[in-house]
């Protein structure tokens, strides 16, 4: 399992491997929104929670098609399916590698981008917490979508159409946590729901993804 994780991390850090693509998109979005909407701090502060969460969601979406594509092309996926290691574990490692190279960097850079959007200072902690709690769900759900479309030519658009509706609850509750934190309101309910979505996705979707992969590889 550790060897598989290190292999996926090395592939992600190679040129064209996808690492940094999400960060670049996240940064570009945070820079372009003030240019398109206007530099008024009050307006930007009001929409900042939603913009930051939408940016994180789309940044995670960019690299989903790479989760299984390379393994399918070189035959490694067939070896994983027949290896003594449970395929569910391999899928979980794939999702973890995606989060470490996409979700975790977004969590770390989010306060800097919050400055560009004049996010209220009270919301910075909740922004980091909400992304740290919610982005693992994005990676696990995305891994399930990638398993559904593995082997399809030009399956990126289909993958986006399948995954985006599943991302909506995470987006809604994540942005709500940041919005309530900015206004000084209680964040217990949306944060608990966000954590519940992540826990449910981590507990269920690796098994569903492994089942779908077995069907696609027959």
Secondary structure by P-SEA (a helix, b strand, c coil): caaaaaaaaaaaaccccccaaaaaaaaaaaaaaaaaacccaaaaaaaaaaaaaaaaaaaaaaccccccaaaaaaaaaaaaaaccccaaaaaaaaaaaaaaacaaaaaaaaaaaaaaacccccaaaaaaaaaaacaaaaaaaaaaaaaaacccccaaaaaaaaccccaaaaaaaaaaaaaaaaacccaaaaaaaaaaaaaaaaacaaaaaaaaaaaaac
